[in-house]
Amino acid sequence: MLESALMRVDLFDFDLPDERIALRPAEPRDSARLLVVDPNGQTMLTDHRASDLPSFLRAGDALVFNDTKVIPAQLEGIRHREGAGGQQMSATLHMRVGANKWKAFAKPGKRIKEGDRIAFGHSGESCMIGSLDATVEEKGEAGEVTLAFDLSGPALDEAIAAVGHIPLPPYIAAKRPEDERDRADYQTIYAREKGAVAAPTAGLHFTPALFEALDKAGIERHFVTLHVGAGTFLPVKADDTDDHKMHLESGYVSAETAARLNEVKRSGGRIVCVGTTSLRLIESAAGESGEIKPWASPTGIFITPGYRFKAVDILMTNFHLPRSTLFMLVCAFAGFETMHAAYKQAISTGYRFYSYGDASLLFRKEK
């Protein structure tokens, strides 16, 4: 009965005051607060800093980072249709599906039709340097469209970089516009593979100094790639989690990384995922026995209480939105009651939430 009740979305709700939403990251990055959550320990919740991370790990553990790089995927443009005037609209790219094609969330989505032409690089009456034209090839649900651009491959990448904006999460964008600081702030120091439209934000807390401390402690670093899509910001509108549709995100785990992580487990080390994106990818790549296999395809894994974790032992992650799939994931990982207690303490003691906010270090709840 309990497991069934936990599938109700309203049980993952909580009240968050606006002042707890971080609009800028901590400086330096590793000075952010770190709430350590150990549902198996004598002390369940303790307050620390991100720079303290090495003290909670041990030699032989392996950190897994998502090395995706955020692209300026927020596009503003003018929609044109035969027999109708131009209309301002915006599109947030979220997954590439071809050399010249992207799936995107369009606003205003209801007025978009298949066959519409969109001239990006224009905002209002002013024209930005460069332009980028596309055709609406397909229209899906909830404002999702497939855009076929006139440009392809590297030429398309260059045009998006020229006319696009960093797609700040809506809870930040509603309070201030994107600026030049965000180009650096909303990117991890190890970002390498271009394709994300949202940062793997747990990784924003890492600095060269923290990497050096982890190296000295004998803790390994490994990298996987999951191109985070704009779907990560979509609210769960269903009443029951079974009725929620996850958007696909493209992921990659190399054979070398999979083999090394399996060796870490065999040697008694722990897999520590930095961010829910790397956890979701590792769990997608893991078989029922816990062995991690190479992976090169999209994943739409949706983790809720009752899920049996196959490979990941520890998770470092930021604080997530109420009723979100990510809050459901952390409840599955460390325990429903534990995470509600952790978020209650975080709110009452001034932790900063969401993408630019503070972090938590979660130990997987023992069954």
N, C-alpha and C positions, 0 to 999 in steps of 0.2 A: 504493500500500500504506500509506503514512504517513497519508494523509487518512482511509482506512478505519479504521486503528487508532485514530485520534483520536476516533472516534465511540464508543469504549468508555468508559463512565462512570467506571470505576475509574482511568483515567488523569488524571482531574481531581480526584483525592483528594490531600490533604496533611494533615500532623499539625499541629494548632494547640493550644498549651497554654491551659488555662482562663484563666490570668492575662492573656492577650492580649485577652480579650473586654471591651470597655468597657461599664461600667454607668452612666456619666454622661458627658455631652459635655464637651469642652474649654471652658475659660472664659478669655478671651472666645472666641467660636466660631471666629474666624479665626486663633487661635493653634494650631489643630490642625496636626499634621505633614502634609507633602505630599511623597510620593515621586513624583518626576518620572521617567517611563519613556519613553525615546525609543529604540525599536529601530533607528532609522535614523541615530542620532547617534554621534559618537566615544565619548561617555560615555553608557552606556545608563541607569544608575540614579544619581540624585542626590537628596539630602535637603534639603527646604525646609519652609516654613510655608504654610498656606493664604493668608495675607496677601501672599505673594510671587506669587500668580497673575498679576497684570498684567505682570510682567516676562517671562513666557513667551508672552504674546500680543502682537499688534501692532494698530495702528490699522486699522480696517476689518474686523477679525474680529467675529463675532457669537456671543454666549453665548445658549444656549437653555435656559430654565428650565421646570420643571414646576410650575405654580402651584396644583396640587391641594391641598386642605386636609383634614387628618385629622379624621375624626369619631369620637366615642366608640362604636365599633362592637362592642365586646365586651359581650355581654349575658348576664346570669345569670338563671335562672328555674326554674320548676317545671313539669314536663311532666305533663299529666293525660290519662287515657284511661279510657273507660267500662269499669267493672269492675276497675279497677286503681288503686292508690294513686298519690300524686304522687311524682315523682322529680326530684332536682336535676339540672340540666343547664346547659350554656352554649352559646352560639352566637356565632360571629364572622362578622358580615356582610362580604361581599366584593364583591358587584356588584348594583346596583339594576336590576331588570328590569321595573318598573312603578311606578305611583304608590303602591301599597301592598305591593309585593312586592320581596323581596331574596333573592338566593342567599346561603347561609351554610354554614359548616363547623360541624357540631354535635358535641358531646361529652356523653355517650357516644353515638356515632353509630349503632352497631349496634342499639341498642334503640329508636331512633326509627322510627315508622311513619307512613305517610300518614294524615291525618285526626287525628293527635294535636293536642291543644291545649296551648299553652305560655303560661304567665303570667310574663312578664319583669318585672323590678323587684323580684323576691323572691330572697333568698339564705338558705337554711337556714330557720330559724324566724322571722327578722326580715323586716319589710317595709320597703322603701325608700319614699321619697316618690314617689308616682306609680306607675303600672303600665302595662304594655303587653302586650296579648294577641295571639297569632298562631295560625294553623293551619298544620300541615305539609301543603303542597299536593302536593309531589313529593319523592321521595327518590332521590338519585343515588349515585354511587360515592364511596368514601373519606370518608364522613361528610358529603357535601354534600347540602343540602336546599334547597328553595324554600319560603320562609315568606310566607304571605299575612297581613298584619297587619290588625287591625280598624280601625286608623286609616290615613289616606292623606294624601299631599302634605305641606304644611307642618306639619300637626298631627302626622304621623308623625315628621317631622324633630325637632320639639320634644320629643316623647316619648323618642326615642332619645337626644337630648342630655341629658335629665333622668335617665334610668336607666342609660345606658351608661357604659363605662369605656374609656379609651384602650387600644387593643390592642397592648401592648408586644410586640416580637418574643419568641418562646419562649425564646431563649437569654438574654434579660434577665429575663423574667418568672419563669424557673426559679430565679433567684438573689435577686430582691427583688420586692415588690409595686409596682404602679403608685401614684404619689402626685401631689400637686398640681404639683410641679416638672415632671413629664412633660407636663402640659397645655401648657406653654410650650416646654419643651426639645424635644419631639417634633413641632415645627411649624416650617417655614421662615418667615423674616420677611416673605416675599412671598406666603404661602399665601392663596388667595382663593376658589377653587371647591370647595365642600364635596363630599366623596364618597369620599375615600381612607380605607382602613383601615390603611395603612402609609405612613410618610413617605417622600418622595423624598430619601433621607438625605444625598446629596452636597450638597444645597442647605442643609443645616443649618450649613455652615461660613461662610455669607455673613452679613455685617454691613453696616450703613449705611456704615461707614468703608471697607469693601472695595468696595462699590458706587461710592462717591465716587472711589476710586482707579482703578477701571475706567473710569469716565466721563472722567476726566482723560486716560487713555491712549487715548481714542477708540475704545473697544470697545463695541459695541452690546449691548443686552439685549432679548431677545424671550421671550414666554411662550406655552407650549402647555399642554394639560391632559391628563394621563393619570391616571385614578383607580386608584391602586395597590391591588390586591386581596391578600387573605390568602394566595392561591396563591403569592405571591412567597417565602413561607417554607417551602413544601412541599419535602421532599427528593426527589431524583430516585431512585426505587426501581428503575427499569429497569436492566438491564445494558447496554443500547444506547440511545443518545440517540434513535434513530428510534422507540423504543417509549414515549417520554415524552410525556404529554399536557399542553400548556400551558393554563392557565385564561385566559379572555378578560378583558380590561380595557378599559373605555370611554375613548376618546380623542377629542381635538378640536384641530385646527389650523385657524386662521382663514385666509380667503383673503388678508387683509392680511399676516399673518405669513409665509405661504408665498411671497407675491410678494416680500417684503423679503428673505427668506433666499436666494431665487433670485438677486436682484440682488447680494447680498453675494458669492455664488460667481462671478457674472459679472465682478465688479470685482476678483477676485483675493483676496478675503477667505476666511477659514476658518470653518466651522461648528463651534462648540465646545459639545458637549452637557454640561450639568450633570446627571449621573446617568444610569443605564442606562434609566430610564423615558422620559426625553426622547429618548434615542438610539433606543430601540425604536419610539417613535411617529414620529419623523422618518423613520426607515428604512421604516416601514410606509407613510408618505405619499409617499415618493419613487418615481418611476418608474424604469425601467431606464436612462434617459438621465441620471438624477440630479436631474431637475427635481422639486421638492417641490410637491405639489398639496394643496388643502384636504382636510381629513379630519374626519369626524364619525361614527365607528362604533367598535365594539370591535376590538381587535387581539389576536392570540395568536401573534405572531411569535416564533420560537425561533431564536436566532442561535448557531451553533456553528462551529468551525473549518471553513473551506471556503466560508463565506458571503462574497459580494462586497459590500462596503459601497458604497452609492450616493451618499451625501450628507455623512456626518459625517466630519470630519477629526481632531478631538481630543475626548477624553472625560475628564471629571473624575468620579471615582467613589470610593466607600469600598471597604474590603476585604471580600470576600465569603466565604460558607461553602464548605467543601470539597464537591465533588460537586454543586454547585448550578448552576442554569441561568445565573446571573449570572457565575460564575467561567468557565463555558464561553464566555460572551459576550466577556469581556475577553481570553480566550485567542484568540478569533477576531479581535479588534480589533488587539492589539499583538503577537500571536504566542504560540504554545503554550510554547516554551522560554523566551521572554522573561518571560512572566508567572509561570511556575514559579520562575524566578530572582528575580523581583521579590518574590514572596511569601516566598521563603526569606530574602531580605535583610530584609524588613519584620519577620518573626517574630524573627530573630536580633538586630535592633537596637531592639526594643521598641515597634514601632508598635502602636496600639490598633485592634482589628478590629470590624467590623460596624456597626450603625446609629449608635451614639454614638461610633464610633471615628474614626481619622484618614482621610486621603484620598490618592488617587493621581491624577496627571495623565498620561494615556496618549496618546501620539501614534500614529496609525494606521500599521501596518507597511506599508511600500511593497512591492509585489509584485516 
